[in-house]
Amino acid sequence: MTTETLTTAPPTSTGTPKSAGPAGQGGRRVRSAALTVFTWIVALVFFMPVLWMVLSSFKQEADAASSPPKFFFVPTLDQYAAILGSGAGGYFLNSAIATLVSTLIVLLLAIPAAYAVSIRPVQKTQDVLFFFISTRMLPVVAVIVPIYVVAGRLRVLDNVWTLIFLYTAMNLPLAVWMMRSFFQEVPKEVLEAAQMDGASLMTTMRTILLPMVAPGVASTALLCVIFAWNEFFFALNLTAVNAATVPVMLVSTMTSEGLFLARLSAASVLASLPVVIAGWIAQKQLVRGLSMGAIK
């Protein structure tokens, strides 16, 4: 009788009460909504200076410099017309040439160098990598005098090719380190299979390695473009008129007499557009991991 009672007795419920399920889900929804609101607030706080710069570029100088700030105004394109009509095209052309050519040279040099220190390591690889990165540790202001003297002796001051050479030297160590990390993610089996098939080094590099590390090439190129486009110190000290770049143009909009905030904002918006467009174009290639799953 005792056995039957134990067998037929209904099981005791030890689970969570029914009312606790919806309450727990409601709490999670509240926390998720609060986190979303907090994230949006933080994002707006960080984006506010950019938004204010864009708004100021559509103001008259008196409205941009008013205190308290003027939130309601009649938009105008006068500041953009003034910047474009003051010979800004030459600055943008110099920046585009220096940025694109130096980035192309950096990629042509960094890809084989990263291959040599990752997939085909040379002797004392760590020493080589430390030498590359150590060149970034020296302050730029410490080398500007010898660079200026050498450029003056060679008669290449105010020359865009001088900026191309310096931007290449500036970005090459970073590019080697970045591309090395991407090459190290390539499965060794892929290279062994290509070698067994009789593919040469150039064929392996062109048809296998470069497509697999395309996100790395894109992200490295984008960083080089950003650093070269925004570089100011070399451009300010080594150029005058013929090779002046966009950052130098921004400084030229500031004067000691009169108001310049609205015009400076318009120039800053124009200077930011190429980098923003480049990032938007390369966003699909910036996702790492194309080499994941190459071996099935």
Contacts in CASP RR format, 6 or more apart in sequence:
PFRMAT RR
TARGET T0000
AUTHOR 0000-0000-0000
METHOD contacts of the structure
MODEL  1
MTTETLTTAPPTSTGTPKSAGPAGQGGRRVRSAALTVFTWIVALVFFMPV
LWMVLSSFKQEADAASSPPKFFFVPTLDQYAAILGSGAGGYFLNSAIATL
VSTLIVLLLAIPAAYAVSIRPVQKTQDVLFFFISTRMLPVVAVIVPIYVV
AGRLRVLDNVWTLIFLYTAMNLPLAVWMMRSFFQEVPKEVLEAAQMDGAS
LMTTMRTILLPMVAPGVASTALLCVIFAWNEFFFALNLTAVNAATVPVML
VSTMTSEGLFLARLSAASVLASLPVVIAGWIAQKQLVRGLSMGAIK
53 265 0 8 1.000
53 268 0 8 1.000
53 269 0 8 1.000
54 265 0 8 1.000
54 269 0 8 1.000
56 64 0 8 1.000
56 261 0 8 1.000
56 262 0 8 1.000
56 265 0 8 1.000
57 79 0 8 1.000
57 80 0 8 1.000
57 262 0 8 1.000
57 265 0 8 1.000
57 266 0 8 1.000
57 268 0 8 1.000
57 269 0 8 1.000
58 73 0 8 1.000
58 75 0 8 1.000
58 76 0 8 1.000
58 77 0 8 1.000
58 79 0 8 1.000
59 70 0 8 1.000
59 73 0 8 1.000
59 75 0 8 1.000
59 76 0 8 1.000
59 79 0 8 1.000
59 262 0 8 1.000
59 265 0 8 1.000
60 73 0 8 1.000
60 76 0 8 1.000
60 78 0 8 1.000
60 262 0 8 1.000
61 258 0 8 1.000
61 259 0 8 1.000
61 260 0 8 1.000
61 261 0 8 1.000
61 262 0 8 1.000
61 263 0 8 1.000
62 259 0 8 1.000
63 70 0 8 1.000
63 73 0 8 1.000
63 262 0 8 1.000
64 259 0 8 1.000
64 261 0 8 1.000
64 262 0 8 1.000
64 265 0 8 1.000
65 259 0 8 1.000
65 261 0 8 1.000
65 262 0 8 1.000
79 262 0 8 1.000
79 263 0 8 1.000
79 265 0 8 1.000
79 266 0 8 1.000
80 266 0 8 1.000
80 270 0 8 1.000
82 263 0 8 1.000
82 266 0 8 1.000
83 253 0 8 1.000
83 263 0 8 1.000
83 266 0 8 1.000
83 267 0 8 1.000
83 270 0 8 1.000
84 270 0 8 1.000
88 249 0 8 1.000
88 267 0 8 1.000
88 270 0 8 1.000
91 244 0 8 1.000
91 245 0 8 1.000
91 246 0 8 1.000
91 248 0 8 1.000
91 249 0 8 1.000
92 246 0 8 1.000
92 270 0 8 1.000
92 274 0 8 1.000
94 160 0 8 1.000
94 163 0 8 1.000
94 239 0 8 1.000
94 243 0 8 1.000
94 244 0 8 1.000
94 245 0 8 1.000
94 246 0 8 1.000
95 229 0 8 1.000
95 245 0 8 1.000
95 246 0 8 1.000
95 247 0 8 1.000
95 274 0 8 1.000
96 274 0 8 1.000
97 160 0 8 1.000
97 164 0 8 1.000
98 160 0 8 1.000
98 163 0 8 1.000
98 164 0 8 1.000
98 167 0 8 1.000
98 228 0 8 1.000
98 243 0 8 1.000
98 245 0 8 1.000
99 167 0 8 1.000
99 225 0 8 1.000
99 228 0 8 1.000
99 229 0 8 1.000
100 225 0 8 1.000
101 164 0 8 1.000
102 163 0 8 1.000
102 164 0 8 1.000
102 165 0 8 1.000
102 167 0 8 1.000
102 168 0 8 1.000
102 171 0 8 1.000
102 224 0 8 1.000
102 228 0 8 1.000
103 171 0 8 1.000
103 221 0 8 1.000
103 224 0 8 1.000
103 225 0 8 1.000
103 228 0 8 1.000
105 164 0 8 1.000
105 168 0 8 1.000
106 168 0 8 1.000
106 171 0 8 1.000
106 172 0 8 1.000
106 175 0 8 1.000
106 220 0 8 1.000
106 224 0 8 1.000
107 175 0 8 1.000
107 217 0 8 1.000
107 220 0 8 1.000
107 221 0 8 1.000
107 224 0 8 1.000
109 168 0 8 1.000
109 172 0 8 1.000
109 175 0 8 1.000
110 172 0 8 1.000
110 175 0 8 1.000
110 176 0 8 1.000
110 178 0 8 1.000
110 179 0 8 1.000
110 220 0 8 1.000
111 179 0 8 1.000
111 205 0 8 1.000
111 210 0 8 1.000
111 217 0 8 1.000
113 176 0 8 1.000
113 179 0 8 1.000
114 175 0 8 1.000
114 176 0 8 1.000
114 177 0 8 1.000
114 178 0 8 1.000
114 179 0 8 1.000
114 180 0 8 1.000
114 182 0 8 1.000
114 183 0 8 1.000
115 183 0 8 1.000
115 205 0 8 1.000
115 209 0 8 1.000
116 122 0 8 1.000
117 125 0 8 1.000
117 128 0 8 1.000
117 129 0 8 1.000
117 176 0 8 1.000
117 180 0 8 1.000
118 179 0 8 1.000
118 180 0 8 1.000
118 183 0 8 1.000
118 184 0 8 1.000
119 183 0 8 1.000
119 184 0 8 1.000
119 186 0 8 1.000
119 191 0 8 1.000
119 209 0 8 1.000
122 128 0 8 1.000
129 176 0 8 1.000
129 177 0 8 1.000
129 180 0 8 1.000
132 172 0 8 1.000
132 173 0 8 1.000
132 176 0 8 1.000
132 177 0 8 1.000
133 173 0 8 1.000
133 177 0 8 1.000
135 169 0 8 1.000
135 173 0 8 1.000
136 173 0 8 1.000
136 174 0 8 1.000
140 233 0 8 1.000
140 234 0 8 1.000
141 233 0 8 1.000
144 233 0 8 1.000
144 234 0 8 1.000
144 237 0 8 1.000
147 166 0 8 1.000
147 234 0 8 1.000
147 238 0 8 1.000
148 157 0 8 1.000
148 237 0 8 1.000
148 238 0 8 1.000
151 157 0 8 1.000
151 159 0 8 1.000
151 162 0 8 1.000
151 238 0 8 1.000
156 162 0 8 1.000
157 238 0 8 1.000
157 239 0 8 1.000
157 240 0 8 1.000
158 238 0 8 1.000
158 239 0 8 1.000
158 240 0 8 1.000
158 241 0 8 1.000
158 242 0 8 1.000
158 243 0 8 1.000
159 239 0 8 1.000
159 242 0 8 1.000
159 243 0 8 1.000
160 242 0 8 1.000
160 243 0 8 1.000
162 238 0 8 1.000
162 243 0 8 1.000
163 231 0 8 1.000
163 234 0 8 1.000
163 235 0 8 1.000
163 238 0 8 1.000
163 239 0 8 1.000
163 243 0 8 1.000
163 245 0 8 1.000
166 234 0 8 1.000
166 238 0 8 1.000
167 227 0 8 1.000
167 228 0 8 1.000
167 231 0 8 1.000
167 234 0 8 1.000
170 227 0 8 1.000
170 228 0 8 1.000
170 231 0 8 1.000
171 223 0 8 1.000
171 224 0 8 1.000
171 227 0 8 1.000
171 228 0 8 1.000
174 220 0 8 1.000
174 223 0 8 1.000
174 224 0 8 1.000
174 227 0 8 1.000
175 220 0 8 1.000
175 223 0 8 1.000
175 224 0 8 1.000
178 216 0 8 1.000
178 219 0 8 1.000
178 220 0 8 1.000
178 223 0 8 1.000
179 213 0 8 1.000
179 216 0 8 1.000
179 217 0 8 1.000
179 220 0 8 1.000
182 213 0 8 1.000
182 215 0 8 1.000
182 216 0 8 1.000
182 217 0 8 1.000
182 288 0 8 1.000
183 209 0 8 1.000
183 213 0 8 1.000
185 213 0 8 1.000
185 288 0 8 1.000
185 289 0 8 1.000
185 291 0 8 1.000
186 209 0 8 1.000
186 212 0 8 1.000
186 213 0 8 1.000
186 291 0 8 1.000
186 294 0 8 1.000
187 291 0 8 1.000
187 294 0 8 1.000
187 295 0 8 1.000
189 295 0 8 1.000
190 208 0 8 1.000
190 212 0 8 1.000
190 291 0 8 1.000
190 294 0 8 1.000
190 295 0 8 1.000
191 204 0 8 1.000
191 208 0 8 1.000
191 209 0 8 1.000
194 203 0 8 1.000
194 204 0 8 1.000
194 208 0 8 1.000
195 204 0 8 1.000
199 207 0 8 1.000
199 208 0 8 1.000
210 217 0 8 1.000
211 290 0 8 1.000
212 290 0 8 1.000
212 291 0 8 1.000
212 294 0 8 1.000
213 290 0 8 1.000
213 291 0 8 1.000
214 285 0 8 1.000
214 290 0 8 1.000
215 285 0 8 1.000
215 286 0 8 1.000
215 287 0 8 1.000
215 288 0 8 1.000
215 289 0 8 1.000
215 290 0 8 1.000
216 285 0 8 1.000
216 288 0 8 1.000
217 285 0 8 1.000
218 282 0 8 1.000
218 285 0 8 1.000
218 286 0 8 1.000
219 282 0 8 1.000
219 285 0 8 1.000
219 286 0 8 1.000
219 288 0 8 1.000
221 282 0 8 1.000
222 278 0 8 1.000
222 279 0 8 1.000
222 282 0 8 1.000
222 286 0 8 1.000
225 275 0 8 1.000
225 278 0 8 1.000
226 275 0 8 1.000
226 278 0 8 1.000
229 246 0 8 1.000
229 274 0 8 1.000
229 275 0 8 1.000
230 247 0 8 1.000
230 275 0 8 1.000
231 245 0 8 1.000
231 247 0 8 1.000
232 247 0 8 1.000
232 248 0 8 1.000
235 243 0 8 1.000
235 244 0 8 1.000
235 245 0 8 1.000
235 247 0 8 1.000
235 248 0 8 1.000
236 247 0 8 1.000
236 248 0 8 1.000
236 251 0 8 1.000
239 245 0 8 1.000
239 248 0 8 1.000
246 271 0 8 1.000
247 271 0 8 1.000
249 267 0 8 1.000
249 271 0 8 1.000
250 264 0 8 1.000
250 267 0 8 1.000
250 268 0 8 1.000
250 271 0 8 1.000
253 260 0 8 1.000
253 263 0 8 1.000
253 264 0 8 1.000
253 267 0 8 1.000
254 260 0 8 1.000
254 264 0 8 1.000
279 286 0 8 1.000
END
